[in-house]
Amino acid sequence: MTHESWPPFDNWYRPPTPSRTYHNEFLEEVSQEIASTISNPVLRNLFLNCFMNTLDTTTINATHDGTNPLTYVITGDIDAMWLRDSTLQMRPYLEFVTHSSQVRELFVGLISRQSDFILIDPYANAFYNTPKFGIHKSDLTEMKPGVHERKWELDSLIFHIDLVCSFARITGDLSIFTPTEINTITRILDTLKIEQRLTNHSLYHFDRVTGNPIDTLSNSGKGPNSGFTGMIHSAFRPSDDACEYPFHIPSNLFAAKVLKDLAEFLLALNLSMLQQLCSNLVLEIESGIEEFGIYREEGAPAIYYYEVDGLGNANVMDDANIPNLLSLPYLQVCSTATDIYQATRSVILSSKNPYFYRGTLGSGIGSPHTPENFVWPISLITEAFTTQDREVWRRNLRLLLVSSAHTGLLHESFDIADPSLYTRPWFAWCNSYFGEFILRIWREDPNFLREFE
């Protein structure tokens, strides 16, 4: 199929310049430089729209509180900031913090805002720009002003630490570890220790009056029972759906990796007590994953479970939302060549994964969060991001272009048989992730973009 046979793509989907929520001339130039190497006009326009979508439409507040920069990034069609989403929405721009003082300030502001939010409540996953109560104020949990939703998700805190460590590594500037940030890190580590539930106790509880069982916790708001593993409990998945079993293996793998990074910085900062706490957590998490998080069957390669409870129960599956098992190399948890990753990948990209769907357009991973047979563009990007196979890149890019359904942007999910049926037309994380993948191709193989049809 050549680009001449693609559906028409004549409209410009970026908002007019005066209506954009944030403008950065340096990133505009970067986006145009990359776009100039893309021969397919549909792909070129989709990249331009997606790469800048977070800045164009969701970076609502990038100002100073009088002293420090503050950056507030909504998720898209929901006027709230998720710790995970905001980190991943901004991730494509992170490598440019040393090229532009404005980009650097944007990230300093994001780290500062996330840090402030975590100090309000380390169990919350999403927050408002002001200390108000919102649509979830009646949830049966300890709601505080400024909290949009209080779903305890391990990855929310880990993504903040990963953002801080990545910024420090790229810039070489340890001043990002301000007294407030150290206070936040301390609060995070204390929370992680509590959620190991050594004594099987946690003050966290969550209940919501809803007809959707994956939107609340079982067991009177305490969630499913568990045994001690050394891993960290998570009440909800990165999809914001309730965990079936409380040890989410991808999040614990990601946590171990990021906490190792943090321990190195804490050592450089001479914060030996925090560093030791961090290192001990890593050892306990890794030991728990090794004992409980791996499915071993005689005559078959070992694979990672998706969730376990430490009592002998586990599920083999994957969900499209990151962190998931498919994304482990993207998160730098392991290399794509690792035997256990390759074996796990083979399983979750097959009918053995109950959320892997095939249809007339292709295949990909969905989620219990969305309808059956709806594939997430995020999963297609992740599948391509975690391989060097150019044919997978080509196949999934073609499917992503089709999935946009003439809207000029990507969506949360789409019907694998009919891309005109989709969820969430404004979902900035997916758009940013697509931009990040094209950026990666541009770095590694620009000829691919010139030759793609």
Summary of the structure (lengths in Angstrom):
residues: 453
radius of gyration: 21.2
end to end distance: 6.7
largest distance: 63.7
contacts: 1538
relative contact order: 0.12
helix: 46%
strand: 11%
